Amino acid sequence: MEIDTQKSFVLLHRVKDESFDVLELHDYMLSLQIGVKDFQFCVTNASKKVVLFESYSCLLYTSDAAD
C-alpha cells in the first residue's frame, strides 16, 4: 500500500502597511519563522517598521493509493 501525502497552506492573517511598495523590495528585510504546522513571514523597512506580515497554517492531506 502506498500513502500519498500532500500539503496545502491556508492564509490565517495578513497585515500590510500602506507604506509597503513592491518597487522598494531591495530596501526591505525578510524574516521567516517556520514550524512543523505553520509558518510566518515578516517584511521590515530600513527603520525596522513592519510593512508586511503574513501567517499560514498547514493542511495535511493523506490518501491511500492502491497499487
Backbone as numpy.savetxt, mean C-alpha at the origin, in Angstrom:
# Nx Ny Nz CAx CAy CAz Cx Cy Cz
-3.08 -33.32 -4.63 -3.93 -32.15 -4.63 -3.03 -30.91 -4.63
-3.41 -29.96 -5.42 -2.67 -28.70 -5.51 -3.55 -27.58 -4.96
-2.93 -26.72 -4.15 -3.66 -25.59 -3.59 -3.17 -24.32 -4.25
-4.10 -23.58 -4.83 -3.79 -22.32 -5.51 -4.08 -21.18 -4.53
-3.08 -20.34 -4.30 -3.24 -19.22 -3.37 -3.05 -17.92 -4.12
-3.97 -17.00 -3.93 -3.88 -15.68 -4.53 -4.08 -14.63 -3.45
-3.34 -13.54 -3.59 -3.50 -12.43 -2.66 -4.06 -11.23 -3.40
-4.90 -10.52 -2.72 -5.45 -9.29 -3.24 -5.43 -8.28 -2.11
-5.28 -7.01 -2.43 -5.21 -5.98 -1.41 -6.38 -5.02 -1.56
-6.92 -4.62 -0.42 -8.03 -3.67 -0.41 -7.57 -2.41 0.33
-7.88 -1.27 -0.26 -7.53 0.01 0.34 -8.41 0.27 1.55
-7.78 0.52 2.70 -8.52 0.81 3.93 -8.62 2.31 4.20
-7.50 3.01 4.02 -7.46 4.44 4.32 -6.60 5.16 3.29
-7.00 6.35 2.95 -6.19 7.21 2.09 -6.33 8.64 2.60
-5.19 9.27 2.83 -5.15 10.67 3.22 -4.21 11.36 2.25
-4.72 12.35 1.54 -3.93 13.05 0.54 -4.04 14.55 0.79
-2.90 15.16 1.06 -2.86 16.60 1.28 -3.01 17.32 -0.05
-3.63 18.48 -0.02 -3.84 19.25 -1.26 -2.52 19.72 -1.87
-1.45 19.72 -1.10 -0.15 20.16 -1.63 0.59 19.06 -2.39
0.07 17.82 -2.35 0.72 16.72 -3.08 0.70 17.00 -4.58
1.86 16.89 -5.21 1.99 17.16 -6.65 2.83 16.07 -7.27
2.23 15.29 -8.17 2.93 14.18 -8.80 4.15 14.64 -9.59
4.18 15.88 -10.02 5.33 16.42 -10.76 6.51 16.70 -9.84
6.30 16.64 -8.54 7.36 16.89 -7.56 7.85 15.61 -6.87
7.60 14.45 -7.48 7.96 13.18 -6.85 9.43 13.09 -6.48
10.29 13.71 -7.25 11.73 13.65 -6.99 12.10 14.35 -5.68
11.23 15.18 -5.14 11.49 15.89 -3.87 10.88 15.18 -2.66
10.14 14.10 -2.87 9.45 13.42 -1.78 10.24 12.22 -1.29
9.93 11.81 -0.06 10.49 10.60 0.54 9.36 9.58 0.70
9.65 8.33 0.36 8.68 7.25 0.48 9.07 6.35 1.65
8.10 6.08 2.53 8.31 5.16 3.65 7.30 4.03 3.51
7.77 2.79 3.69 6.92 1.61 3.60 6.92 0.87 4.93
5.76 0.37 5.31 5.65 -0.52 6.45 4.90 -1.74 5.96
5.57 -2.89 6.00 5.01 -4.11 5.42 4.85 -5.15 6.52
3.64 -5.64 6.66 3.34 -6.68 7.63 2.88 -7.94 6.93
2.54 -8.94 7.70 2.08 -10.22 7.16 0.72 -10.07 6.48
-0.16 -9.25 7.05 -1.53 -9.12 6.54 -1.87 -7.73 6.03
-0.91 -6.80 6.07 -1.22 -5.45 5.63 0.05 -4.70 5.26
-0.12 -3.56 4.64 1.01 -2.66 4.40 0.50 -1.23 4.31
1.40 -0.31 4.62 1.10 1.10 4.54 2.26 1.80 3.85
1.94 2.90 3.19 3.03 3.74 2.71 2.70 5.19 3.01
3.78 5.95 3.16 3.67 7.34 3.53 4.64 8.14 2.66
4.17 9.24 2.12 5.00 10.13 1.31 5.11 11.45 2.06
6.36 11.87 2.28 6.59 13.14 2.97 7.36 14.09 2.06
7.17 15.37 2.29 7.89 16.38 1.51 9.20 16.74 2.21
9.93 17.71 1.69 11.24 18.08 2.23 11.15 18.58 3.67
10.03 19.16 4.07 9.88 19.63 5.45 9.24 18.56 6.35
9.23 17.31 5.88 8.73 16.13 6.61 7.23 16.18 6.91
6.50 16.91 6.10 5.04 16.93 6.20 4.50 15.76 5.38
3.56 15.01 5.95 2.94 13.90 5.23 2.01 14.48 4.17
2.27 14.13 2.90 1.43 14.62 1.81 0.55 13.52 1.23
0.90 12.25 1.51 0.08 11.13 1.06 0.31 9.94 1.98
-0.79 9.31 2.40 -0.72 8.12 3.23 -1.80 7.16 2.75
-1.43 5.87 2.61 -2.41 4.86 2.25 -2.14 3.60 3.06
-3.22 2.91 3.43 -3.14 1.68 4.19 -3.96 0.61 3.48
-3.38 -0.57 3.33 -4.02 -1.68 2.62 -4.04 -2.93 3.49
-5.06 -3.75 3.31 -5.16 -5.02 4.00 -5.16 -6.14 2.95
-4.57 -7.25 3.32 -4.46 -8.39 2.39 -5.67 -9.29 2.54
-6.22 -9.67 1.40 -7.26 -10.69 1.35 -6.62 -11.91 0.72
-6.72 -13.04 1.37 -6.08 -14.27 0.90 -7.16 -15.22 0.40
-6.98 -15.67 -0.82 -7.92 -16.61 -1.42 -7.20 -17.92 -1.68
-7.79 -19.03 -1.26 -7.22 -20.33 -1.56 -8.30 -21.19 -2.20
-7.88 -22.02 -3.12 -8.81 -22.96 -3.74 -8.06 -24.24 -4.06
-8.78 -25.33 -3.99 -8.19 -26.63 -4.34 -8.32 -26.82 -5.84
-7.21 -27.13 -6.48 -7.22 -27.39 -7.92 -7.01 -28.88 -8.14
-7.90 -29.50 -8.84 -7.78 -30.93 -9.13 -6.76 -31.15 -10.25
-5.95 -32.20 -10.07 -4.95 -32.55 -11.11 -5.59 -33.28 -12.25
